[in-house]
Amino acid sequence: MSLRIEKINSLISHHISEIISRELNLKPGILVTVSKVDTGKDLRYSQVFVSVFPEKEIQYVFTALKKEIYLIQGSFNRKMPTKIIPKIKFKLDTTEAEADVIEKLLKQI
């Protein structure tokens, strides 16, 4: 991955985290974290991986993200200083759940 893409991913992560925490109205006690961003080489699309705590609220959070995608994308477009603004797509980060499964398997050994 090029240094330019890494910097843009970092910038996207920062801006999307800020937008989610300030502009998305979620139930109290729900924590949404942007864990990773993958942007294409042409900067047209970005996959934003989010983790949700507690896990039972994943469906609620993704419904809210889908419902408010135009608000999020619009706020993001105004904050990005680049000529080409990537289209945002949210994905669930399952790294933590996979790590828990591996950890349980290792404890059994």
Buried (B, 14 or more C-beta within 10 A) or exposed (E): EEEEBEEBBEBBBEBBBBBBEEEBEBEEEBEBBBBBBBBEEEBEEBBBBBBBBEEEBBEEBBEBBEEBBEEBBEBBEEBBEEEEBBEBEBEBBEEEEEEEEEEEEEEEE
